[in-house]
């Protein structure tokens, strides 16, 4: 048992958990706590000159008459995770960092303000709030998604022809029905999903899209429309017997990588902004044509 514990400790040191906050990547170090007798408790925040200051180029800490202050924008739906049950998380943060944390009322958008006598304490509280926000943002269901429309009449016509042929040849097979097919009007090329929790984040996403179009996309296409070809199908599973999603392959008709480049750079912009999580090295260009999740939505209002 000691060998197992020791091995686990070594692995946690060699491969620590990584937490990404905005453009910065933090390493969550393994700490093995030990208790020593007659050891005096160290006062980490003993003063501004204790030498334990952290770099904080990712945010601004202002000096005030009473100490230091830092403000952080947090969407109101995430306030509860910083407050905690009966305010326990907020109290813990304030006690351990020796700061005061002011949070707007539930449902009211605004800044969370951290104040304290020592700069290190304010920085520590801000960093811990960032980690909490990042962690719980990942657990929120996506609210928006980036996509390129593929619902042109010619593509819809071919899709309906594909649907008709599949139902004619496979309707007797278990589980194959018209409810599995995408709504023709909503055929699209998915780029990525977003969690936008307030109007400010929606506005920010719109601004990123506009700047991206002006700074990069317009240059790539050179003022011309991109012509893509939708041909062939694939599935997102190594086992054909366990398929949930069937998608059409999409590529540039001229054989270039312009569409891939536009999609990859767009995702990079949103990841850098903090509104999207980086999942893959590159975007998989695909258009979903069948999905088992559609079976639960007979109204045809699925995405």
Order of alpha helices (4+ residues) and beta strands (2+ residues): alpha-beta-beta-beta-beta-alpha-alpha-beta-beta-alpha-beta-alpha-beta-alpha-alpha-beta-beta-alpha-beta
